[in-house]
Amino acid sequence: MARLPMKRPPPLPALHTFLITAKCCNFTRAAEAMHITQGAVSRQISGLEAHLGYRLFNRQARGLSLTAQGRELLPRIEQVFSLIEEAVDQVNARPRALQIKAPTCISRWLLPRLMQWQKERPDVPVQLTTTSAHTVDFRREDFDAAVVFGAYPGDTSHVQHLFDEQLTPVCSPSLASGNPLSRLADLERHMLLHPTLDERDWTLWLKAARAKPGNIEQGQHFDTMDLAMTVASQGSGVAIGDWSLIGEDLSAGRLVMPFELKVRTGAAYYFVHPRGASVHSPLLDLLDWLSLQAAERRIG
């Protein structure tokens, strides 16, 4: 069976011109309302009538009047444009999500707090992009703000300090009790878990602790701190982690600190947004809220 060709829908601008003209039944007033010429209105109406195959207006000496088909079509066209306006209004009323970039190493601390933020402020949605990069370039990256890690990034951004990196060994409670870690020498009996592909974090902490275990190069390496902490919580070894980021794990008892020493590395986490850019109050609200969350951890 042959398929009938699909008829093209009438052009939307012409339907809008019909709607305006039908309300005033006058080409001149319709042209004034639409800020176009009377001739343009007349041509659009004539083109629409040709497309539909019937007249919409009776042309009379005293003006225009709708034909029977025009009167039938008018309320339906009004409904169509009302739906379009409603859809546009709904989209415009929806708040734009703040675009935030952050390194994966802070996700263990940041994600639970952003989830809490969304519960408290559903009117300010946040879309988080995590990356292995520790910096941001607002000239090339389309983010409203970012959390960065490392040295003070005071060149092109407004900067809010969150907290410093503080390294300390952590392990599961079962590992700590089953094979005690009361002395630094006890580390020799355990697998050391590295949150990076090198040994710099463990090396820095052990140097501050004045310890030199021989198994530092025999440990397991991970791409992220989050993976190292997860493996440590399962009792597979002793990880070196950032105390500032694992507060929930310590409070919940998933991890314990066998030693009290915390070593500052000189690096820190900062919340930044472009300097000189228009800063909306929702972003400042989020900045203030995250700053309070970070302050609680620093005090704790």
C-alpha angles and dihedrals in degrees: 000000000000116000117235113239112256111248115234114248115244114267113269095226090055091050089051090050089051090051094052093043093048091056094056101022090217129103093208096053091043090053091051092049092051096039093235133110125278089240091057091053092049092049093049092050092047090048092050091050090050090050093049095041097232140072121264098189136038108225108220135170091250095047140278134323129185119254120226090265090048092052091049094047098045101074091046093052089047089054092050094053091043089056091048092051091047092051092049092048092051093051092046091049093053110098116243113243116246109244109224128180123201138165116255091240091073096044092095089063100030104047098060090048094050089051089053090047091055090053092051097038110028087159090069108055118192127206112200124203115192122200141169089243116100096202140054134216108203090189090067104020123069102223130130091215142342144204109232132188130212133038123004106292099208102144109091104354142076103244132208117183113226105177144317125256110256116183123211135155117257135181141163119286090240093056093047093051098038097050105018122231100199097130133040089240088064089073087076089073096055139069110253113222117210120204090205136044091260135048099247097116095050090041091054094048095044091050090054089047091048092234130133111191114184095223099067093107093046096064132107120267127212135190094232140026090236092063092047091051092048092052091046091052088056091059097251098126148316116293130198109227145165109268090206092063103042102056093120092051091052094045092048092049095241089121135024133196110236091189130038097218115113116184123206111219098196091248123109144180119252134185108221138179131179116288113239094012122127105268116203121213094245089062091048089048090054091047092052092046095050090046090057091048090051092047090055089055093048090052092043 
